């Protein structure tokens, strides 16, 4: 869930919360991951498919975490503007 806070010129704060729209996709992927390889491949290949899905999922989660950490990192303040040189 994402929360956005908007502060108006009069000081009032409006909070907007939006929900994720990936609920159906997550449910489909969960059913596919649990039932897919077992239904599509014979025993040893199904095990290999589950291992591959585990590796892919782990890499995707690591990438997602790194991306969120980069976005959440505080930005350095802008450099101060140097005053113009004095006139002769």
SVG drawing of the C-alpha trace seen along z (x, -y; Angstrom):
<svg xmlns="http://www.w3.org/2000/svg" viewBox="-7 -49 45 88">
<polyline fill="none" stroke="black" stroke-width="0.4" points="0.0,0.0 1.3,-3.4 0.6,-6.5 0.9,-10.0 0.6,-13.1 -0.3,-16.4 0.0,-19.6 -2.1,-22.5 -1.1,-26.1 -3.4,-26.5 -1.6,-23.8 -4.2,-21.1 -2.9,-17.6 -4.6,-15.2 -3.6,-11.5 -4.2,-9.3 -3.7,-5.6 -3.6,-3.3 -3.6,0.4 -1.5,2.7 -3.2,4.1 -1.1,7.3 -3.4,9.5 -4.8,11.6 -1.5,11.9 0.1,13.0 -2.6,15.7 -2.2,16.9 1.6,17.2 1.3,19.0 -1.0,21.6 1.2,21.9 4.4,22.3 2.8,24.9 1.1,27.0 2.8,26.0 6.1,27.9 4.6,31.0 1.9,31.1 4.2,30.2 7.3,32.3 8.1,35.8 9.6,36.2 13.3,35.3 12.6,32.4 9.9,31.1 12.5,30.9 14.9,29.0 12.0,26.7 11.3,26.0 15.0,25.3 15.1,22.9 11.9,21.1 13.5,20.7 16.6,19.2 14.6,16.8 12.4,15.8 15.4,15.2 17.1,13.0 13.9,11.1 13.4,10.4 17.0,9.3 16.6,6.9 13.4,5.6 15.0,5.0 18.0,3.3 15.8,1.0 13.7,0.0 16.8,-0.6 18.2,-2.9 15.0,-4.8 14.7,-5.2 18.3,-6.5 18.5,-10.1 19.5,-12.5 22.4,-14.8 21.5,-18.5 22.2,-20.6 25.4,-22.5 25.2,-26.1 25.3,-28.7 28.4,-30.8 27.8,-34.6 28.7,-36.6 32.1,-38.2 32.2,-41.8 32.1,-44.6 35.2,-46.8"/>
</svg>
